[in-house]
Amino acid sequence: MKKTKPKYNQIIEAAVEVIAENGYHGSQVSKIAKKAGVADGTIYLYFKNKEDILISVFEEKMGQFIERIIESIHDKQSASSKLLTLIEMHFRQLSENYHLAIVTQLELRQSNAALRLQINKVLKPYLAVMDDIVKEGMSEHIFRDNLNVRLVRQMMFGTLDEIVTNWVMKEGRYDLVSQAPVVHDLLTNGLTAKS
């Protein structure tokens, strides 16, 4: 299978760097090939075109991202601790790979409708993890039992996504992971003052 071959992974890693540094539109296949240390034609043994490379980058990296998060929350006892771990992992994984953060937060936004559909398909398992955490929190009675799970998940994902985008726009000049406890507190306790 192509995905297990070393050149495939070299191309994926090179694509992350090239797209982050040049933007999607300024990233010719030849630049990606050069960065990967392969001939231009070799790219087409693994990918149909540049769009396929971008989707594959997202599938590979997001797949690993989701696996690590699922693994990390697996042994957590409560929905609240699972949510905190998810937030920390989300921030940590992107803060540890600034090029990938640029690609996910900026370059994937400039995509066409077909590309967006494929991206949404890749994101579904991650959103399902969030749904499960919300449902678990409701059944544990630590979250309100009348929550609209889909809406809460959209708010959770949107919050994390916007915080990472802001961090990228500020060129990663502050510690993203240190914001996780505050974000967790806001998501679980809201804006209401404690009486």
PyMOL commands that place a pseudoatom at each C-alpha (Angstrom):
pseudoatom trace, name=CA, resn=MET, resi=1, chain=A, elem=C, hetatm=0, pos=[0.000, 0.000, 0.000]
pseudoatom trace, name=CA, resn=LYS, resi=2, chain=A, elem=C, hetatm=0, pos=[1.259, 3.471, -0.917]
pseudoatom trace, name=CA, resn=LYS, resi=3, chain=A, elem=C, hetatm=0, pos=[0.786, 4.976, 2.535]
pseudoatom trace, name=CA, resn=THR, resi=4, chain=A, elem=C, hetatm=0, pos=[3.263, 2.591, 4.137]
pseudoatom trace, name=CA, resn=LYS, resi=5, chain=A, elem=C, hetatm=0, pos=[6.050, 3.492, 1.717]
pseudoatom trace, name=CA, resn=PRO, resi=6, chain=A, elem=C, hetatm=0, pos=[8.788, 5.844, 2.971]
pseudoatom trace, name=CA, resn=LYS, resi=7, chain=A, elem=C, hetatm=0, pos=[8.529, 8.169, -0.048]
pseudoatom trace, name=CA, resn=TYR, resi=8, chain=A, elem=C, hetatm=0, pos=[4.836, 8.742, 0.639]
pseudoatom trace, name=CA, resn=ASN, resi=9, chain=A, elem=C, hetatm=0, pos=[5.674, 9.951, 4.148]
pseudoatom trace, name=CA, resn=GLN, resi=10, chain=A, elem=C, hetatm=0, pos=[8.579, 12.058, 2.862]
pseudoatom trace, name=CA, resn=ILE, resi=11, chain=A, elem=C, hetatm=0, pos=[6.217, 13.783, 0.434]
pseudoatom trace, name=CA, resn=ILE, resi=12, chain=A, elem=C, hetatm=0, pos=[3.586, 14.370, 3.155]
pseudoatom trace, name=CA, resn=GLU, resi=13, chain=A, elem=C, hetatm=0, pos=[6.182, 15.932, 5.499]
pseudoatom trace, name=CA, resn=ALA, resi=14, chain=A, elem=C, hetatm=0, pos=[7.633, 18.046, 2.692]
pseudoatom trace, name=CA, resn=ALA, resi=15, chain=A, elem=C, hetatm=0, pos=[4.156, 19.203, 1.645]
pseudoatom trace, name=CA, resn=VAL, resi=16, chain=A, elem=C, hetatm=0, pos=[3.395, 20.451, 5.170]
pseudoatom trace, name=CA, resn=GLU, resi=17, chain=A, elem=C, hetatm=0, pos=[6.539, 22.620, 5.132]
pseudoatom trace, name=CA, resn=VAL, resi=18, chain=A, elem=C, hetatm=0, pos=[6.200, 23.859, 1.560]
pseudoatom trace, name=CA, resn=ILE, resi=19, chain=A, elem=C, hetatm=0, pos=[2.495, 24.734, 1.890]
pseudoatom trace, name=CA, resn=ALA, resi=20, chain=A, elem=C, hetatm=0, pos=[3.095, 26.460, 5.250]
pseudoatom trace, name=CA, resn=GLU, resi=21, chain=A, elem=C, hetatm=0, pos=[5.968, 28.518, 3.834]
pseudoatom trace, name=CA, resn=ASN, resi=22, chain=A, elem=C, hetatm=0, pos=[4.518, 29.356, 0.389]
pseudoatom trace, name=CA, resn=GLY, resi=23, chain=A, elem=C, hetatm=0, pos=[0.746, 29.056, 0.790]
pseudoatom trace, name=CA, resn=TYR, resi=24, chain=A, elem=C, hetatm=0, pos=[-1.286, 26.436, -1.038]
pseudoatom trace, name=CA, resn=HIS, resi=25, chain=A, elem=C, hetatm=0, pos=[-1.469, 28.389, -4.289]
pseudoatom trace, name=CA, resn=GLY, resi=26, chain=A, elem=C, hetatm=0, pos=[2.243, 29.166, -4.254]
pseudoatom trace, name=CA, resn=SER, resi=27, chain=A, elem=C, hetatm=0, pos=[3.229, 25.557, -3.623]
pseudoatom trace, name=CA, resn=GLN, resi=28, chain=A, elem=C, hetatm=0, pos=[4.029, 23.931, -6.918]
pseudoatom trace, name=CA, resn=VAL, resi=29, chain=A, elem=C, hetatm=0, pos=[4.348, 20.158, -7.016]
pseudoatom trace, name=CA, resn=SER, resi=30, chain=A, elem=C, hetatm=0, pos=[7.975, 20.667, -8.117]
pseudoatom trace, name=CA, resn=LYS, resi=31, chain=A, elem=C, hetatm=0, pos=[8.712, 22.555, -4.847]
pseudoatom trace, name=CA, resn=ILE, resi=32, chain=A, elem=C, hetatm=0, pos=[7.190, 19.738, -2.810]
pseudoatom trace, name=CA, resn=ALA, resi=33, chain=A, elem=C, hetatm=0, pos=[9.184, 17.148, -4.785]
pseudoatom trace, name=CA, resn=LYS, resi=34, chain=A, elem=C, hetatm=0, pos=[12.424, 19.076, -4.286]
pseudoatom trace, name=CA, resn=LYS, resi=35, chain=A, elem=C, hetatm=0, pos=[11.812, 19.403, -0.519]
pseudoatom trace, name=CA, resn=ALA, resi=36, chain=A, elem=C, hetatm=0, pos=[10.993, 15.671, -0.327]
pseudoatom trace, name=CA, resn=GLY, resi=37, chain=A, elem=C, hetatm=0, pos=[14.123, 14.787, -2.283]
pseudoatom trace, name=CA, resn=VAL, resi=38, chain=A, elem=C, hetatm=0, pos=[12.206, 12.975, -5.028]
pseudoatom trace, name=CA, resn=ALA, resi=39, chain=A, elem=C, hetatm=0, pos=[11.726, 13.515, -8.764]
pseudoatom trace, name=CA, resn=ASP, resi=40, chain=A, elem=C, hetatm=0, pos=[8.639, 15.521, -9.791]
pseudoatom trace, name=CA, resn=GLY, resi=41, chain=A, elem=C, hetatm=0, pos=[7.163, 12.452, -11.483]
pseudoatom trace, name=CA, resn=THR, resi=42, chain=A, elem=C, hetatm=0, pos=[7.462, 10.410, -8.286]
pseudoatom trace, name=CA, resn=ILE, resi=43, chain=A, elem=C, hetatm=0, pos=[4.786, 12.595, -6.674]
pseudoatom trace, name=CA, resn=TYR, resi=44, chain=A, elem=C, hetatm=0, pos=[2.262, 11.349, -9.241]
pseudoatom trace, name=CA, resn=LEU, resi=45, chain=A, elem=C, hetatm=0, pos=[2.894, 7.731, -8.247]
pseudoatom trace, name=CA, resn=TYR, resi=46, chain=A, elem=C, hetatm=0, pos=[1.324, 8.579, -4.885]
pseudoatom trace, name=CA, resn=PHE, resi=47, chain=A, elem=C, hetatm=0, pos=[-0.999, 11.541, -5.531]
pseudoatom trace, name=CA, resn=LYS, resi=48, chain=A, elem=C, hetatm=0, pos=[-3.327, 12.603, -8.363]
pseudoatom trace, name=CA, resn=ASN, resi=49, chain=A, elem=C, hetatm=0, pos=[-2.575, 16.316, -8.046]
pseudoatom trace, name=CA, resn=LYS, resi=50, chain=A, elem=C, hetatm=0, pos=[-1.767, 19.092, -5.584]
pseudoatom trace, name=CA, resn=GLU, resi=51, chain=A, elem=C, hetatm=0, pos=[-5.287, 19.044, -4.126]
pseudoatom trace, name=CA, resn=ASP, resi=52, chain=A, elem=C, hetatm=0, pos=[-4.884, 15.318, -3.432]
pseudoatom trace, name=CA, resn=ILE, resi=53, chain=A, elem=C, hetatm=0, pos=[-1.633, 16.103, -1.612]
pseudoatom trace, name=CA, resn=LEU, resi=54, chain=A, elem=C, hetatm=0, pos=[-3.390, 18.680, 0.593]
pseudoatom trace, name=CA, resn=ILE, resi=55, chain=A, elem=C, hetatm=0, pos=[-6.217, 16.264, 1.436]
pseudoatom trace, name=CA, resn=SER, resi=56, chain=A, elem=C, hetatm=0, pos=[-3.721, 13.465, 2.113]
pseudoatom trace, name=CA, resn=VAL, resi=57, chain=A, elem=C, hetatm=0, pos=[-1.735, 15.753, 4.435]
pseudoatom trace, name=CA, resn=PHE, resi=58, chain=A, elem=C, hetatm=0, pos=[-4.924, 16.472, 6.347]
pseudoatom trace, name=CA, resn=GLU, resi=59, chain=A, elem=C, hetatm=0, pos=[-6.012, 12.799, 6.418]
pseudoatom trace, name=CA, resn=GLU, resi=60, chain=A, elem=C, hetatm=0, pos=[-2.616, 11.576, 7.607]
pseudoatom trace, name=CA, resn=LYS, resi=61, chain=A, elem=C, hetatm=0, pos=[-1.966, 14.277, 10.176]
pseudoatom trace, name=CA, resn=MET, resi=62, chain=A, elem=C, hetatm=0, pos=[-5.539, 14.514, 11.432]
pseudoatom trace, name=CA, resn=GLY, resi=63, chain=A, elem=C, hetatm=0, pos=[-5.736, 10.711, 11.617]
pseudoatom trace, name=CA, resn=GLN, resi=64, chain=A, elem=C, hetatm=0, pos=[-2.646, 10.628, 13.855]
pseudoatom trace, name=CA, resn=PHE, resi=65, chain=A, elem=C, hetatm=0, pos=[-3.976, 13.623, 15.815]
pseudoatom trace, name=CA, resn=ILE, resi=66, chain=A, elem=C, hetatm=0, pos=[-7.308, 11.874, 16.520]
pseudoatom trace, name=CA, resn=GLU, resi=67, chain=A, elem=C, hetatm=0, pos=[-5.629, 8.561, 17.433]
pseudoatom trace, name=CA, resn=ARG, resi=68, chain=A, elem=C, hetatm=0, pos=[-3.393, 10.289, 19.996]
pseudoatom trace, name=CA, resn=ILE, resi=69, chain=A, elem=C, hetatm=0, pos=[-6.345, 12.123, 21.540]
pseudoatom trace, name=CA, resn=ILE, resi=70, chain=A, elem=C, hetatm=0, pos=[-8.472, 8.956, 21.786]
pseudoatom trace, name=CA, resn=GLU, resi=71, chain=A, elem=C, hetatm=0, pos=[-5.526, 7.124, 23.347]
pseudoatom trace, name=CA, resn=SER, resi=72, chain=A, elem=C, hetatm=0, pos=[-4.942, 9.940, 25.858]
pseudoatom trace, name=CA, resn=ILE, resi=73, chain=A, elem=C, hetatm=0, pos=[-8.566, 10.249, 27.004]
pseudoatom trace, name=CA, resn=HIS, resi=74, chain=A, elem=C, hetatm=0, pos=[-9.172, 6.491, 27.146]
pseudoatom trace, name=CA, resn=ASP, resi=75, chain=A, elem=C, hetatm=0, pos=[-8.153, 6.049, 30.792]
pseudoatom trace, name=CA, resn=LYS, resi=76, chain=A, elem=C, hetatm=0, pos=[-9.635, 9.299, 32.091]
pseudoatom trace, name=CA, resn=GLN, resi=77, chain=A, elem=C, hetatm=0, pos=[-12.429, 8.744, 34.589]
pseudoatom trace, name=CA, resn=SER, resi=78, chain=A, elem=C, hetatm=0, pos=[-14.805, 11.634, 33.946]
pseudoatom trace, name=CA, resn=ALA, resi=79, chain=A, elem=C, hetatm=0, pos=[-16.118, 13.601, 31.010]
pseudoatom trace, name=CA, resn=SER, resi=80, chain=A, elem=C, hetatm=0, pos=[-14.560, 16.743, 32.489]
pseudoatom trace, name=CA, resn=SER, resi=81, chain=A, elem=C, hetatm=0, pos=[-11.066, 15.222, 32.637]
pseudoatom trace, name=CA, resn=LYS, resi=82, chain=A, elem=C, hetatm=0, pos=[-11.533, 13.819, 29.113]
pseudoatom trace, name=CA, resn=LEU, resi=83, chain=A, elem=C, hetatm=0, pos=[-12.462, 17.274, 27.859]
pseudoatom trace, name=CA, resn=LEU, resi=84, chain=A, elem=C, hetatm=0, pos=[-9.451, 18.884, 29.532]
pseudoatom trace, name=CA, resn=THR, resi=85, chain=A, elem=C, hetatm=0, pos=[-7.164, 16.235, 28.009]
pseudoatom trace, name=CA, resn=LEU, resi=86, chain=A, elem=C, hetatm=0, pos=[-8.726, 16.746, 24.569]
pseudoatom trace, name=CA, resn=ILE, resi=87, chain=A, elem=C, hetatm=0, pos=[-8.171, 20.516, 24.780]
pseudoatom trace, name=CA, resn=GLU, resi=88, chain=A, elem=C, hetatm=0, pos=[-4.575, 20.101, 25.979]
pseudoatom trace, name=CA, resn=MET, resi=89, chain=A, elem=C, hetatm=0, pos=[-3.803, 17.551, 23.249]
pseudoatom trace, name=CA, resn=HIS, resi=90, chain=A, elem=C, hetatm=0, pos=[-5.425, 19.699, 20.553]
pseudoatom trace, name=CA, resn=PHE, resi=91, chain=A, elem=C, hetatm=0, pos=[-3.287, 22.680, 21.558]
pseudoatom trace, name=CA, resn=ARG, resi=92, chain=A, elem=C, hetatm=0, pos=[-0.114, 20.643, 22.164]
pseudoatom trace, name=CA, resn=GLN, resi=93, chain=A, elem=C, hetatm=0, pos=[-0.155, 18.771, 18.862]
pseudoatom trace, name=CA, resn=LEU, resi=94, chain=A, elem=C, hetatm=0, pos=[-0.568, 21.934, 16.823]
pseudoatom trace, name=CA, resn=SER, resi=95, chain=A, elem=C, hetatm=0, pos=[1.841, 24.020, 18.916]
pseudoatom trace, name=CA, resn=GLU, resi=96, chain=A, elem=C, hetatm=0, pos=[4.507, 21.329, 18.422]
pseudoatom trace, name=CA, resn=ASN, resi=97, chain=A, elem=C, hetatm=0, pos=[4.203, 21.563, 14.630]
pseudoatom trace, name=CA, resn=TYR, resi=98, chain=A, elem=C, hetatm=0, pos=[3.854, 25.211, 13.633]
pseudoatom trace, name=CA, resn=HIS, resi=99, chain=A, elem=C, hetatm=0, pos=[3.945, 24.388, 9.910]
pseudoatom trace, name=CA, resn=LEU, resi=100, chain=A, elem=C, hetatm=0, pos=[1.053, 21.963, 10.334]
pseudoatom trace, name=CA, resn=ALA, resi=101, chain=A, elem=C, hetatm=0, pos=[-0.853, 24.576, 12.351]
pseudoatom trace, name=CA, resn=ILE, resi=102, chain=A, elem=C, hetatm=0, pos=[-0.469, 27.048, 9.462]
pseudoatom trace, name=CA, resn=VAL, resi=103, chain=A, elem=C, hetatm=0, pos=[-1.739, 24.450, 6.987]
pseudoatom trace, name=CA, resn=THR, resi=104, chain=A, elem=C, hetatm=0, pos=[-4.755, 23.405, 9.100]
pseudoatom trace, name=CA, resn=GLN, resi=105, chain=A, elem=C, hetatm=0, pos=[-5.717, 26.876, 10.314]
pseudoatom trace, name=CA, resn=LEU, resi=106, chain=A, elem=C, hetatm=0, pos=[-5.036, 28.976, 7.223]
pseudoatom trace, name=CA, resn=GLU, resi=107, chain=A, elem=C, hetatm=0, pos=[-4.425, 27.017, 4.038]
pseudoatom trace, name=CA, resn=LEU, resi=108, chain=A, elem=C, hetatm=0, pos=[-7.311, 24.584, 4.359]
pseudoatom trace, name=CA, resn=ARG, resi=109, chain=A, elem=C, hetatm=0, pos=[-9.718, 27.555, 4.683]
pseudoatom trace, name=CA, resn=GLN, resi=110, chain=A, elem=C, hetatm=0, pos=[-9.092, 28.701, 1.125]
pseudoatom trace, name=CA, resn=SER, resi=111, chain=A, elem=C, hetatm=0, pos=[-10.402, 25.497, -0.337]
pseudoatom trace, name=CA, resn=ASN, resi=112, chain=A, elem=C, hetatm=0, pos=[-13.181, 24.805, -2.797]
pseudoatom trace, name=CA, resn=ALA, resi=113, chain=A, elem=C, hetatm=0, pos=[-16.476, 23.101, -1.893]
pseudoatom trace, name=CA, resn=ALA, resi=114, chain=A, elem=C, hetatm=0, pos=[-15.346, 19.576, -2.910]
pseudoatom trace, name=CA, resn=LEU, resi=115, chain=A, elem=C, hetatm=0, pos=[-12.224, 19.939, -0.780]
pseudoatom trace, name=CA, resn=ARG, resi=116, chain=A, elem=C, hetatm=0, pos=[-14.282, 21.156, 2.190]
pseudoatom trace, name=CA, resn=LEU, resi=117, chain=A, elem=C, hetatm=0, pos=[-16.508, 18.075, 1.947]
pseudoatom trace, name=CA, resn=GLN, resi=118, chain=A, elem=C, hetatm=0, pos=[-13.459, 15.810, 2.101]
pseudoatom trace, name=CA, resn=ILE, resi=119, chain=A, elem=C, hetatm=0, pos=[-12.059, 17.766, 5.059]
pseudoatom trace, name=CA, resn=ASN, resi=120, chain=A, elem=C, hetatm=0, pos=[-15.388, 17.461, 6.895]
pseudoatom trace, name=CA, resn=LYS, resi=121, chain=A, elem=C, hetatm=0, pos=[-15.332, 13.694, 6.312]
pseudoatom trace, name=CA, resn=VAL, resi=122, chain=A, elem=C, hetatm=0, pos=[-11.855, 13.469, 7.885]
pseudoatom trace, name=CA, resn=LEU, resi=123, chain=A, elem=C, hetatm=0, pos=[-13.020, 15.548, 10.883]
pseudoatom trace, name=CA, resn=LYS, resi=124, chain=A, elem=C, hetatm=0, pos=[-16.091, 13.388, 11.620]
pseudoatom trace, name=CA, resn=PRO, resi=125, chain=A, elem=C, hetatm=0, pos=[-14.348, 10.942, 14.020]
pseudoatom trace, name=CA, resn=TYR, resi=126, chain=A, elem=C, hetatm=0, pos=[-12.926, 13.864, 16.016]
pseudoatom trace, name=CA, resn=LEU, resi=127, chain=A, elem=C, hetatm=0, pos=[-16.321, 15.514, 16.264]
pseudoatom trace, name=CA, resn=ALA, resi=128, chain=A, elem=C, hetatm=0, pos=[-17.770, 12.160, 17.354]
pseudoatom trace, name=CA, resn=VAL, resi=129, chain=A, elem=C, hetatm=0, pos=[-15.252, 12.056, 20.234]
pseudoatom trace, name=CA, resn=MET, resi=130, chain=A, elem=C, hetatm=0, pos=[-16.484, 15.489, 21.324]
pseudoatom trace, name=CA, resn=ASP, resi=131, chain=A, elem=C, hetatm=0, pos=[-20.111, 14.327, 21.072]
pseudoatom trace, name=CA, resn=ASP, resi=132, chain=A, elem=C, hetatm=0, pos=[-19.301, 11.316, 23.257]
pseudoatom trace, name=CA, resn=ILE, resi=133, chain=A, elem=C, hetatm=0, pos=[-17.672, 13.515, 25.906]
pseudoatom trace, name=CA, resn=VAL, resi=134, chain=A, elem=C, hetatm=0, pos=[-20.728, 15.809, 26.003]
pseudoatom trace, name=CA, resn=LYS, resi=135, chain=A, elem=C, hetatm=0, pos=[-23.123, 12.825, 26.266]
pseudoatom trace, name=CA, resn=GLU, resi=136, chain=A, elem=C, hetatm=0, pos=[-20.989, 11.241, 28.983]
pseudoatom trace, name=CA, resn=GLY, resi=137, chain=A, elem=C, hetatm=0, pos=[-20.953, 14.527, 30.915]
pseudoatom trace, name=CA, resn=MET, resi=138, chain=A, elem=C, hetatm=0, pos=[-24.741, 14.697, 30.663]
pseudoatom trace, name=CA, resn=SER, resi=139, chain=A, elem=C, hetatm=0, pos=[-25.148, 11.127, 31.917]
pseudoatom trace, name=CA, resn=GLU, resi=140, chain=A, elem=C, hetatm=0, pos=[-22.707, 11.824, 34.785]
pseudoatom trace, name=CA, resn=HIS, resi=141, chain=A, elem=C, hetatm=0, pos=[-24.793, 14.921, 35.648]
pseudoatom trace, name=CA, resn=ILE, resi=142, chain=A, elem=C, hetatm=0, pos=[-21.721, 17.157, 35.514]
pseudoatom trace, name=CA, resn=PHE, resi=143, chain=A, elem=C, hetatm=0, pos=[-23.120, 18.832, 32.374]
pseudoatom trace, name=CA, resn=ARG, resi=144, chain=A, elem=C, hetatm=0, pos=[-26.718, 19.986, 32.084]
pseudoatom trace, name=CA, resn=ASP, resi=145, chain=A, elem=C, hetatm=0, pos=[-28.993, 17.180, 30.877]
pseudoatom trace, name=CA, resn=ASN, resi=146, chain=A, elem=C, hetatm=0, pos=[-30.852, 19.330, 28.341]
pseudoatom trace, name=CA, resn=LEU, resi=147, chain=A, elem=C, hetatm=0, pos=[-27.874, 20.222, 26.132]
pseudoatom trace, name=CA, resn=ASN, resi=148, chain=A, elem=C, hetatm=0, pos=[-28.082, 20.193, 22.347]
pseudoatom trace, name=CA, resn=VAL, resi=149, chain=A, elem=C, hetatm=0, pos=[-25.068, 17.906, 21.787]
pseudoatom trace, name=CA, resn=ARG, resi=150, chain=A, elem=C, hetatm=0, pos=[-24.471, 19.014, 18.195]
pseudoatom trace, name=CA, resn=LEU, resi=151, chain=A, elem=C, hetatm=0, pos=[-24.539, 22.694, 19.117]
pseudoatom trace, name=CA, resn=VAL, resi=152, chain=A, elem=C, hetatm=0, pos=[-22.241, 22.196, 22.127]
pseudoatom trace, name=CA, resn=ARG, resi=153, chain=A, elem=C, hetatm=0, pos=[-19.789, 20.273, 19.945]
pseudoatom trace, name=CA, resn=GLN, resi=154, chain=A, elem=C, hetatm=0, pos=[-19.812, 23.062, 17.354]
pseudoatom trace, name=CA, resn=MET, resi=155, chain=A, elem=C, hetatm=0, pos=[-19.083, 25.565, 20.121]
pseudoatom trace, name=CA, resn=MET, resi=156, chain=A, elem=C, hetatm=0, pos=[-16.295, 23.403, 21.545]
pseudoatom trace, name=CA, resn=PHE, resi=157, chain=A, elem=C, hetatm=0, pos=[-14.620, 22.781, 18.189]
pseudoatom trace, name=CA, resn=GLY, resi=158, chain=A, elem=C, hetatm=0, pos=[-15.108, 26.391, 17.097]
pseudoatom trace, name=CA, resn=THR, resi=159, chain=A, elem=C, hetatm=0, pos=[-13.543, 27.651, 20.316]
pseudoatom trace, name=CA, resn=LEU, resi=160, chain=A, elem=C, hetatm=0, pos=[-10.452, 25.440, 20.007]
pseudoatom trace, name=CA, resn=ASP, resi=161, chain=A, elem=C, hetatm=0, pos=[-10.145, 26.198, 16.318]
pseudoatom trace, name=CA, resn=GLU, resi=162, chain=A, elem=C, hetatm=0, pos=[-10.332, 29.973, 16.800]
pseudoatom trace, name=CA, resn=ILE, resi=163, chain=A, elem=C, hetatm=0, pos=[-7.808, 29.926, 19.667]
pseudoatom trace, name=CA, resn=VAL, resi=164, chain=A, elem=C, hetatm=0, pos=[-5.295, 28.008, 17.547]
pseudoatom trace, name=CA, resn=THR, resi=165, chain=A, elem=C, hetatm=0, pos=[-5.913, 30.304, 14.561]
pseudoatom trace, name=CA, resn=ASN, resi=166, chain=A, elem=C, hetatm=0, pos=[-5.244, 33.338, 16.753]
pseudoatom trace, name=CA, resn=TRP, resi=167, chain=A, elem=C, hetatm=0, pos=[-2.021, 31.711, 18.003]
pseudoatom trace, name=CA, resn=VAL, resi=168, chain=A, elem=C, hetatm=0, pos=[-0.914, 31.092, 14.393]
pseudoatom trace, name=CA, resn=MET, resi=169, chain=A, elem=C, hetatm=0, pos=[-1.754, 34.680, 13.409]
pseudoatom trace, name=CA, resn=LYS, resi=170, chain=A, elem=C, hetatm=0, pos=[0.381, 35.883, 16.342]
pseudoatom trace, name=CA, resn=GLU, resi=171, chain=A, elem=C, hetatm=0, pos=[3.203, 33.659, 14.989]
pseudoatom trace, name=CA, resn=GLY, resi=172, chain=A, elem=C, hetatm=0, pos=[3.139, 31.316, 17.968]
pseudoatom trace, name=CA, resn=ARG, resi=173, chain=A, elem=C, hetatm=0, pos=[4.553, 33.958, 20.294]
pseudoatom trace, name=CA, resn=TYR, resi=174, chain=A, elem=C, hetatm=0, pos=[2.909, 32.609, 23.442]
pseudoatom trace, name=CA, resn=ASP, resi=175, chain=A, elem=C, hetatm=0, pos=[2.342, 29.259, 25.113]
pseudoatom trace, name=CA, resn=LEU, resi=176, chain=A, elem=C, hetatm=0, pos=[-0.798, 27.820, 23.556]
pseudoatom trace, name=CA, resn=VAL, resi=177, chain=A, elem=C, hetatm=0, pos=[-0.999, 24.762, 25.848]
pseudoatom trace, name=CA, resn=SER, resi=178, chain=A, elem=C, hetatm=0, pos=[-1.062, 26.928, 28.991]
pseudoatom trace, name=CA, resn=GLN, resi=179, chain=A, elem=C, hetatm=0, pos=[-4.470, 28.244, 27.865]
pseudoatom trace, name=CA, resn=ALA, resi=180, chain=A, elem=C, hetatm=0, pos=[-6.070, 24.784, 28.074]
pseudoatom trace, name=CA, resn=PRO, resi=181, chain=A, elem=C, hetatm=0, pos=[-7.231, 24.983, 31.738]
pseudoatom trace, name=CA, resn=VAL, resi=182, chain=A, elem=C, hetatm=0, pos=[-8.863, 28.390, 31.183]
pseudoatom trace, name=CA, resn=VAL, resi=183, chain=A, elem=C, hetatm=0, pos=[-10.608, 27.205, 28.008]
pseudoatom trace, name=CA, resn=HIS, resi=184, chain=A, elem=C, hetatm=0, pos=[-11.748, 24.059, 29.844]
pseudoatom trace, name=CA, resn=ASP, resi=185, chain=A, elem=C, hetatm=0, pos=[-13.129, 26.161, 32.694]
pseudoatom trace, name=CA, resn=LEU, resi=186, chain=A, elem=C, hetatm=0, pos=[-15.028, 28.420, 30.284]
pseudoatom trace, name=CA, resn=LEU, resi=187, chain=A, elem=C, hetatm=0, pos=[-16.451, 25.470, 28.340]
pseudoatom trace, name=CA, resn=THR, resi=188, chain=A, elem=C, hetatm=0, pos=[-17.548, 23.598, 31.459]
pseudoatom trace, name=CA, resn=ASN, resi=189, chain=A, elem=C, hetatm=0, pos=[-18.600, 26.500, 33.714]
pseudoatom trace, name=CA, resn=GLY, resi=190, chain=A, elem=C, hetatm=0, pos=[-19.556, 29.181, 31.207]
pseudoatom trace, name=CA, resn=LEU, resi=191, chain=A, elem=C, hetatm=0, pos=[-19.644, 32.856, 32.043]
pseudoatom trace, name=CA, resn=THR, resi=192, chain=A, elem=C, hetatm=0, pos=[-21.923, 32.694, 35.066]
pseudoatom trace, name=CA, resn=ALA, resi=193, chain=A, elem=C, hetatm=0, pos=[-20.491, 34.046, 38.334]
pseudoatom trace, name=CA, resn=LYS, resi=194, chain=A, elem=C, hetatm=0, pos=[-20.506, 31.484, 41.104]
pseudoatom trace, name=CA, resn=SER, resi=195, chain=A, elem=C, hetatm=0, pos=[-22.857, 32.423, 43.932]
for i in range(1, 195): cmd.bond("trace and resi %d" % i, "trace and resi %d" % (i + 1))
show_as sticks, trace
zoom trace
